[in-house]
Amino acid sequence: MGRVSDIAAMHNKFISIAVGQDGRVYVWGKISCNKCITIPCVTPFSNVYNALACFANVMHEPLILYSNEESNILKHLELAFDDPVCFIFLSYLFILLAYICFRIFAINNETLIAQTLTA
């Protein structure tokens, strides 16, 4: 592979991707449930983004939604936050959602650490 001009890695997918000095894209790590590559292998991709999309199953370009209609969501949010009862309810809802997200992150992190230690 030689020198590396670009590199990407995903900790939650256990995969690494690099572009060598020759312009070829290499991959190594756990590329599927049954296959682990310990030596960098050449891929048919021309950049790390396409390789990530294939091996790590991630979106490598921004998702842009187009609509011909004007969205009224900001008006509805403004009305909801102007109502004191609704504001209190939404505040508690946001706090509850933040706590749930924190707990999910913590559980996933603990599982990842346990898997890493047992591997």
Buried (B, 14 or more C-beta within 10 A) or exposed (E): BEEEEEEBBBEEBBBBBBBBEEEBBBBBBBBEEEEEBEEBEEBEBEBBBBBBBBBBEEEBEEEEEEEEEEEEEEEEEEEEEEEEEEEEEBEEEEEEEEEEEEEEEEEEEEEEEEEEEEE
